[in-house]
Amino acid sequence: MKVLIAEDDLTSRTILGAILDKWGYEVVCAVDGQQALDILSKPDAPKLALLDWNMPLLSGIEVCRKLRNDLADESTYVIILTSRSEKRNIVEGLNTGANDYIIKPYDNEELHARINVGKRMVEIQSELEKAKHALIYEAMHDSLTGLYNRKAILEMLARELSRAKRSKGILHIGMCDLDHFKLINDKYGHQTGDEVLQGFARIMDANLRDYDFIGRYGGEEFLVILPSIPASAKKMNCFTRLHRIISDSRISTRSGEIPVTVSIGVTTADGSKGIDDILAEADYALYRAKETRNSICYSAQCDESSL
């Protein structure tokens, strides 16, 4: 774990650095308060900081105050080092946002114990952040395919519709249905069916642009949102390309390679209609495509020049 030592006195800084190095910490040093703040402002900054109270440019408590207030950093564990032992000084240091306070000259055992507390707190904070991000990911993604789930993809659609309305842009929305998926499940079993869905999702996702969106709408249906299509791409419709790629693919499963096809219903939107109306248009286009399977149908709202 990286630890920042901000201490203007060379002897104190060197001794403290040697002690922490012996304890297995990666030591980063600052010679004044401004340098300490600059280091703590970086993305890969140490999450445990020992700040001397009296330093040039910025004092330790000023660094702490700026860290908490200006940078909104509540996760860095700050220990103030000082010879000021009066209660009012301790209270002042803690009130600036410091997590702990060590009075010089400090005992090495006490220093070790307090730094270990800081290390544990940083590790707990890190685990909480990981758990938080995992929960956010799970709330937005389909557990089988890793794509956005229904709730998330509809939120993306609402956001992109608002953006299209503001910018007078056009969205292309495709409802994609994996053909004969029930037959695959019946013939090979649900585990193979799951692998087909996963393979289908990977192929679709790999052939979209970074700023396109795809989500599992339900069962074997997937919703694709293309926020904008450059003029150079209009002659070969993106959905036509996706359709061809899927039709040429064979998905590897425990039951062997399985060929798949897809039916796609496409509509366009400029933000003037609600989500329900747009989904109904795409769904009806998909219904028509599924009459023959392995095909694409466009809603009446599609501008052929944009396709």
Order of alpha helices (4+ residues) and beta strands (2+ residues): beta-alpha-beta-alpha-beta-alpha-beta-alpha-beta-alpha-alpha-beta-alpha-alpha-beta-beta-alpha-beta-beta-beta-alpha-beta
